[in-house]
Amino acid sequence: MAPATITPTKEGVTIEQLTDACWKEHGKVFKIAGGDLELIVSSHGATLISLKFKGKEMTLNHEDADFFDEEKNAHYGATCGRVAGRIANAKFTLDNGKSCNLTANNGPNSLHGGPAGFSRV
């Protein structure tokens, strides 16, 4: 990925917007680096693409943007939102007794906040 812009901060952190034709449909891609850490993240649901510590990759990284397609790997690299995991039978009851029904997207369960979790907004 090639950098489009580099923005240094007072804290010694740099933020680069990366440009690569294969990523355009997945939103803007940014590299944030400072000290021993480097993070590459997509603006498409804050999808984590890469996290390096002292140059060592800490994620199961995929250079192919198509891998992050939600039809193939809906939650890969996703930033967890309302719920990380399953809510059984897509419903729950609040302490005040109010019952809340959710959209089932994993058999009878609601997975990771439903069909449009935070990772895909």
ABEGO torsion letter per residue (X at the ends): XBBABBBBBAAGBBBBBBBBAAAAAAEBBBBBBBEABBBBBBABGGBBABBBBGGBBABBBBABAAAABAAABAABGBBBBABBEBBBGGBBBBAAGBBBBBBBABEABBBGGEABBAAAX
